[in-house]
């Protein structure tokens, strides 16, 4: 493709199976050089005339910009901004076909493929940098998993870390961190899925590092917010549960320093396996976008995307989030999703038939319905 007249540098990459072209306008010479260095392990061959799958044209921020360009300030954190744009473009093209986790991943020579999940500040980038040495670095930010096989597509972007002097994140080249990028088209399925929890200095000083197996419902509650467009992946919730079951359950890793992670992971808790059953939305429910209110005097489950039944209750992925519904809450919601809309008397009768008489059945069911409605998981007519 012919470069625009304002282009002074272009970088061609092969990223997660996608051809990429990045162009830079006048004033961004230093940024372009840094991008070439940071992404050198993914540089592609010379242009073969094919149209890139992803193209981003950058122009120096300020003033009149050429049409179709992305404004970019020539600041030290500019390369991190470009990485963020590229990550979003890759995610956009994989939605609905892959399980996408906001997580780090490495191929450890002894422990196998490790997926590192955690909220911002949990230390994913630092942990990925340390655990990736001696093996292969897959990513510090976007873990791409194929449903069924659970193999990983490497996305070995530069490692992003907070720079105290800069007061912002910036990208670091892999060689300087002692990392080797994975060049294979796919990495083996995970051997461990880790939920990272940093022990902060303000915590109790006697609190020690630990590795603990996490129940499936809790693991889903913590991991679902770290996914991208899980609802758009057919059977996505079941795929995530299947991934966790394949590794014997997620492991919560509480640690103070990343240097202790490798030794901690050599002593994992025994694996645990949980059976789940996928609950499909009925025709005309959320899958069809039906948002019709139930008839007056009835109660219905709110439209949902996907749901799983398990021994501890139900896990539901809806329009506005996800929730674990244990015990009576799960039973009531399941009945509303399966047979609703129902009047309260009909609902209470079904509950009594299922679990038996209780002197406080009316109050218990009414309280459960009120909670479900208050939190948006059921609706009254």
Secondary structure, 3 states (H helix, E strand, C coil): CCCCCCEEEEEEEEECCEEEEEEEECCCHHHHHHHHHHCHHHECCCCCCCCCCEEEEEEECCCCCCCCCEEECCCCCHHHHHHHHHHHHHHHHHCCCCEEEEEEEEEECCCEEEEEECCCCCCHHHHHHHHCCCCEEEECCEEEECCCCCCEECCCCCEEEEECCCCEEEEECCHHHCCCECCCCCECCCCEEEEEEECCCCCCCCCCCEEEECCHHHHHHHHHHHECCHHHCCCHHHHHHHHHHHCCCCEEEEECCHHHHHHHHCCCCCCCCCCEEEECCCCCCHHHCCCCCCCCCCEEECCEEEEEEECCEEEEEECCEEEEECHHHHHHHHHHHHHCCECHHHHHHHHHHHHCCCCCHHHHHHHHHHHHHHCCCEEEC
